[in-house]
Every structure is written in structure tokens, then in C-alpha cells.
Amino acid sequence: MRPVLKLLAAVAGTSFAAAALAQSTLTVVNFGGANGNAQKKAYYEPFEKATGTKIVPVEYNGEQAKVKAMVEAKKATWDIVELESPDVGRGCDEGLYEKLDYAKIVPKGELAPKAAVTDCGVGIFVWSTAMAYNGDKFKEGPKSWADFWDVKKFPGKRGMRKGARYNLEFALMADGVKPEDVYKVLATPAGADRAFKKLAELKPHIQWWEAGAQPPQFLVAGDVALTTAYNGRIDAAQREGKNLRINWANQIYDLEYYGIVKGSPNRDAAYKYLAFALAPDAQAEYAKAIAYGPTNTKAMAKLDPKVLAGLPTAPANMAGALEFNIHFWADQGEALEKRFASWATQ
């Protein structure tokens, strides 16, 4: 071959190799923090090693407007996005995410709870909001939401998220409503009044929190005696040696999901990634890295009993648990949040 042709062939080969390399990437978007680190350890790095596909991680704060802009411009640069439960159905209705073919991911029967299976999002882990306390202050912590409201039995401030969500459910359970009846009661005007009345009993003792990192900080500093908290945040503090404890009674659990962005340039690789991340081994590794429950039920058998005991999805912890009702909050959330905002400033 003549030198010029050899050079052209070499350039063409290099370009082809570069193009092939560029195609073997997958952009996965998550919320960062300990959760992002756990995904990296359990999913990203093993997937890269197994397939040769490079994961390009991106952190965001749930901004669906960014996804919408990509989809409308037909220039999707993200492939897989971690989604909070309210955004799954909304994003699906708006055509932002692909309708999932579960035959390419995992048998639907292996996933639990039922909410893990949706048209445009597959549940990847279960997390919860529960009550937490400092084990150095109370050897015997609260056993119920009625205890959480009892400032004589457990003197001190109460940390609570500044918003209607979760607090109204906890207030009703503290007032004797069974978990299975909470949303039926809260859906009525009398039920909403009852929840706000119960919350008002505790109001003088409440220290509001707005960021997930605050409850463990409040407990360690002694600012509050008891607090509501995201279980993963308490787990992270425990791993740092803090003697914080969770009582799982009537926890409110929710799910996080993965969705494939409509028009993803790497759709086939995205499905391979989902299949990998939803497999029992990867799900178990994720649960070891952070105390969120796997959605693949076969992963539970792969976990040490001590790890299992710290998950929202452990059978003992799920007894009396309440699933966060995204449909209720989609219908009535705006009105209740407005009422809460007004009530909180009174």
C-alpha cells in the first residue's frame, strides 16, 4: 500500500476506534452524596469492569426541566436518570422517559413492593422517613408516634421536616389512626383538621429541619431529643461512630427509580445497565454500602442478618409501615402544603 493510502487508512482506523470508544459510554444521573457513592461502588464500577462500557456520572437535584429541555430539543445527552417517586408518573405522562420493556431488565415478579414496577421507571431501592434518637441520651427510645408526641416521657425538642408531607401522616398515627387508614382519613376535611390539630399540640416543641443532613446533626449536638429523619442519613452517622438509633415503628417508606431518557443515544447499553443494577448481587452490594432496601427480593437472602436488620425492607421493620402515597399527594399536596406554610408561621 502506498504511504498516503496507509496514512489515510491509519487515520480512518483511529477515527473509527475513537467513535467506537465514544459509543461505549453511558451517562447516569443521580442525587450524589452517600447514595451516589453507593451506586458507584455497587453498580458503576462493576458494570464498567463487566462490560467495558464507561459510566459518566452526573449529579443533579431532581430538575426535570433539564430532562424536558433535552427531550424537546431531541438532543438527549443523559441516558439514565435517578427519579423520585412523584416525578416518575409525571415524567412518563409528559413523554420524558421511555416506556420500559421489563423483559430486558428483570422479571416483574422478582420486584417488591408493587410500586417498584411502573411504565417508565423501575424501582431501585426503598428508603424511609422514621423516628430517630441519640442512644447516649435515651437507653429506651420511643416505641410509637404517640411516644414521639409525649414530651413528658421524652422531654426535649422534636426535629421535624418543615412541610406537610410525612408530618400529617405521623400526626394521625400519633392520634391513633391505623397505618392502613391514614390516607382515607387524611383525604377528608375532618381528617386534615384532625392532623393539624394533633400537630399543633407539638408545635411549641418543634425545631424544623429542611435538609436531610440536619436531623443527625441536631441529635449529636443535643438540640433535639427525638427527630424524624431519612434512614440513610442516620445510617451514615452510625458508620461515623455516632450512637444514633432508629425506631422503625410506622415508618413511611418510598422508592427511588431509574428511568431511561426519551431519545437516549445509548438505549441498548441503558437496558444492559438496568438489568445489571436490578440483579440480586448488585442490589445486595448496594444495600451493604447504604441502608436502603433492595427492590429485587432475591437480594435479601444474600445479606448478613445484621445488615438486613438495618434496612427499611427488613420484615420486622416493614410491620406497620406506611407506603408514601404519591397519588394522594399529587391530588391534594398543593393545598395541604399551602395550609401548612400558613399554619407554621402563626
C-alpha positions in Angstrom: 0.0 0.0 0.0 1.3 3.5 -0.9 2.3 5.7 2.1 -0.5 8.2 1.5 -3.1 5.4 1.5 -1.5 3.8 4.6 -1.8 7.2 6.4 -5.4 7.6 5.3 -6.2 4.0 6.5 -4.5 4.7 9.8 -6.4 7.9 10.3 -9.7 6.2 9.4 -8.9 3.4 11.8 -8.1 5.8 14.6 -11.3 7.7 13.9 -13.3 4.5 13.9 -11.7 3.4 17.1 -12.5 6.8 18.7 -16.1 6.7 17.5 -16.4 3.2 18.9 -14.9 4.3 22.2 -17.3 7.3 22.3 -20.3 5.0 21.8 -19.3 2.8 24.7 -20.2 5.3 27.3 -23.4 5.7 29.4 -24.4 8.8 31.3 -26.1 8.0 34.6 -27.6 10.9 36.6 -28.0 10.6 40.4 -28.5 12.7 43.5 -24.9 12.5 44.8 -23.9 12.1 48.4 -23.7 8.7 50.1 -26.3 7.4 47.7 -24.3 8.4 44.7 -21.2 6.8 46.3 -23.1 3.6 46.9 -24.3 3.5 43.3 -20.7 3.9 42.1 -19.5 1.1 44.3 -22.4 -1.4 43.6 -23.3 -0.5 40.0 -21.0 1.8 38.1 -17.6 0.2 38.7 -18.7 -3.5 38.5 -20.7 -2.7 35.3 -17.7 -1.0 33.7 -15.5 -4.0 34.6 -18.0 -6.5 33.3 -18.9 -4.7 30.0 -16.2 -2.3 29.1 -18.8 0.5 28.9 -17.7 3.6 30.8 -20.2 5.2 33.1 -20.2 9.0 33.0 -21.8 10.1 36.4 -23.7 13.3 36.7 -25.2 14.8 39.8 -28.4 16.8 39.9 -31.1 17.9 42.3 -34.1 16.4 40.5 -34.5 19.1 38.0 -36.9 17.6 35.5 -36.8 20.8 33.5 -33.3 19.8 32.3 -34.7 16.5 31.0 -37.6 18.2 29.4 -35.3 20.6 27.5 -33.2 17.8 26.2 -36.2 15.7 25.0 -38.0 18.7 23.4 -34.8 19.7 21.6 -34.3 16.0 20.6 -30.7 16.3 21.9 -30.6 13.9 24.9 -27.2 13.7 26.4 -28.3 11.9 29.5 -29.2 8.2 29.3 -30.4 7.0 32.8 -31.8 9.3 35.4 -32.5 8.6 39.1 -36.0 9.7 39.9 -38.0 10.5 43.0 -41.4 8.8 43.1 -43.6 11.8 42.2 -41.5 12.5 39.1 -41.9 9.0 37.6 -45.6 9.2 36.7 -45.4 12.9 35.9 -42.4 12.5 33.6 -44.0 9.5 31.9 -47.2 11.5 31.2 -45.1 14.3 29.7 -43.2 11.8 27.4 -39.8 12.5 29.1 -38.9 8.8 29.6 -39.0 5.6 27.6 -41.7 3.0 28.3 -39.8 0.2 29.8 -39.5 -3.3 28.4 -39.1 -5.4 31.6 -38.2 -8.5 29.5 -34.8 -6.7 29.1 -34.4 -5.8 32.7 -35.8 -8.3 35.4 -38.9 -10.4 35.8 -41.5 -8.2 37.4 -42.4 -10.9 39.9 -38.9 -10.5 41.5 -39.6 -6.9 42.4 -41.2 -5.6 45.6 -43.1 -3.6 46.7 -45.6 -3.4 43.8 -44.8 0.2 43.3 -41.3 -0.8 42.1 -42.9 -1.6 38.7 -44.1 1.4 36.7 -44.3 2.1 33.0 -41.4 4.5 32.8 -39.4 3.9 36.0 -38.1 0.8 37.7 -37.7 1.0 41.5 -34.0 0.6 42.5 -34.2 1.0 46.3 -36.5 1.6 49.2 -35.8 4.4 51.7 -37.8 5.7 54.6 -38.6 8.6 57.0 -38.6 7.3 60.6 -38.1 8.4 64.1 -34.5 8.6 65.5 -32.9 9.4 68.8 -29.5 9.6 70.5 -28.7 6.3 72.2 -26.4 8.2 74.6 -29.4 10.2 75.9 -32.1 7.5 75.9 -31.4 3.9 76.5 -35.0 3.1 75.9 -36.2 5.2 73.0 -39.7 6.0 71.7 -41.8 3.0 70.6 -44.5 4.7 68.7 -45.6 8.1 67.3 -47.7 8.6 70.4 -44.3 8.4 72.3 -42.8 10.9 69.9 -45.6 13.3 70.9 -45.1 12.6 74.6 -42.8 15.4 75.8 -43.2 14.4 79.5 -42.0 10.8 78.9 -39.3 12.0 76.5 -38.5 15.7 77.4 -36.8 17.9 74.8 -37.3 19.4 71.4 -38.6 17.5 68.4 -37.0 17.7 65.0 -39.5 17.6 62.1 -39.2 18.3 58.4 -40.6 21.7 57.5 -43.6 20.7 55.3 -46.9 18.9 55.4 -45.7 15.7 53.8 -44.9 12.9 56.4 -45.8 15.1 59.3 -49.6 14.9 58.7 -49.3 11.1 58.4 -47.3 10.9 61.6 -49.7 13.1 63.4 -52.7 10.9 62.6 -50.8 7.8 63.6 -49.9 9.5 66.9 -53.6 10.2 67.3 -54.5 6.5 67.0 -55.2 6.1 63.2 -54.1 2.8 61.9 -51.5 3.0 59.1 -53.9 1.4 56.5 -56.5 4.1 57.3 -54.2 7.1 57.2 -54.8 8.3 53.7 -58.5 7.6 53.9 -58.8 9.8 56.9 -56.4 12.5 55.6 -58.4 12.7 52.3 -61.4 14.2 54.2 -61.6 17.8 55.5 -62.3 16.4 59.1 -59.2 14.2 58.8 -56.9 17.0 57.7 -58.3 19.2 60.6 -57.5 16.3 62.9 -53.9 16.0 61.7 -53.3 19.8 62.0 -54.8 19.8 65.5 -52.5 17.0 66.6 -49.5 18.7 65.1 -50.4 21.9 66.9 -50.0 20.0 70.3 -46.4 19.5 69.5 -45.7 22.8 67.8 -44.1 24.6 70.8 -41.5 21.8 71.0 -40.7 21.6 67.3 -37.4 22.5 65.7 -37.9 22.4 61.9 -35.3 20.9 59.6 -35.2 21.4 55.8 -32.1 19.5 54.7 -31.6 15.7 55.3 -28.2 16.3 56.9 -29.7 18.3 59.8 -31.5 15.7 61.9 -28.4 13.7 62.8 -26.6 17.0 63.4 -29.4 18.1 65.8 -29.3 14.8 67.7 -25.5 14.8 68.1 -25.5 18.5 69.2 -28.3 17.8 71.7 -30.5 20.4 70.0 -33.4 17.9 69.8 -34.3 14.8 71.9 -36.1 13.0 69.1 -36.4 13.7 65.4 -37.9 12.4 62.1 -35.1 11.6 59.7 -34.3 9.9 56.5 -33.0 6.5 57.4 -29.9 6.7 55.2 -28.7 9.8 57.0 -28.9 8.1 60.4 -27.0 5.1 58.8 -24.3 7.4 57.6 -23.9 8.9 61.1 -23.8 5.4 62.6 -21.0 4.5 60.2 -19.1 7.5 61.5 -19.4 6.1 65.0 -22.3 8.2 66.3 -24.7 6.3 68.7 -27.9 7.3 66.9 -30.7 4.8 66.7 -33.9 4.4 64.6 -37.3 3.1 65.8 -39.0 1.7 62.7 -42.5 1.7 64.1 -44.9 3.0 61.4 -42.1 4.3 59.2 -43.2 5.9 55.9 -41.3 4.3 53.1 -40.8 5.4 49.5 -38.8 4.4 46.4 -36.2 5.8 44.1 -36.3 4.8 40.4 -34.2 4.6 37.3 -35.7 5.9 34.1 -34.3 6.0 30.5 -34.5 9.4 29.0 -36.6 9.5 25.8 -34.3 9.5 22.8 -31.3 8.3 24.8 -28.4 7.8 22.4 -27.3 4.6 24.2 -30.6 2.8 24.7 -29.3 -0.7 24.4 -26.5 -0.1 26.8 -29.0 1.6 29.2 -31.1 -1.6 29.3 -28.0 -3.7 29.9 -27.2 -1.3 32.8 -30.7 -1.6 34.3 -30.5 -5.4 34.1 -27.2 -5.3 35.9 -28.3 -2.9 38.6 -31.5 -4.8 39.3 -29.8 -8.2 39.6 -29.7 -9.7 43.1 -25.9 -9.5 43.5 -25.7 -5.8 42.6 -28.8 -5.0 44.7 -27.2 -6.7 47.7 -23.9 -4.8 47.3 -25.8 -1.5 47.2 -27.7 -2.4 50.4 -24.3 -3.1 52.1 -23.0 0.3 51.1 -26.0 2.3 52.4 -29.0 1.2 54.4 -31.6 1.3 51.7 -33.7 -1.7 50.9 -33.2 -3.7 47.6 -36.2 -3.9 45.4 -35.1 -7.3 44.0 -36.4 -9.7 46.6 -33.7 -12.3 45.8 -31.1 -9.9 47.1 -32.4 -10.2 50.7 -31.1 -13.8 51.0 -27.6 -12.5 50.1 -27.4 -10.1 53.1 -25.9 -10.7 56.5 -28.7 -10.6 59.2 -27.0 -7.5 60.8 -27.2 -5.6 57.5 -30.7 -6.8 56.9 -31.9 -5.6 60.3 -30.9 -2.0 59.4 -33.0 -1.8 56.2 -36.4 -0.4 55.8 -37.4 -3.5 54.0 -36.4 -6.0 56.7 -39.6 -8.0 57.6 -39.6 -6.7 61.2 -39.2 -3.1 60.1 -42.0 -3.3 57.5 -44.6 -4.4 60.1 -46.9 -1.5 60.4 -45.0 0.5 57.7 -46.9 3.0 55.6 -46.2 3.4 51.9 -45.9 7.0 50.8 -49.0 7.7 48.7 -47.8 9.6 45.6 -51.2 9.8 44.1 -52.7 11.3 47.2 -50.0 14.0 47.4 -50.3 14.7 43.7 -54.0 15.4 44.2 -54.1 17.2 47.5 -50.4 18.1 48.2 -50.5 21.6 46.9 -53.5 22.6 49.1 -52.1 20.9 52.2 -48.6 22.4 51.7 -50.2 25.9 51.4 -52.2 25.3 54.6 -49.0 24.0 56.4 -47.0 27.1 55.3 -49.7 29.4 56.7 -50.1 27.3 59.9 -46.3 27.2 60.5 -46.0 31.0 60.6 -48.9 31.5 63.0 
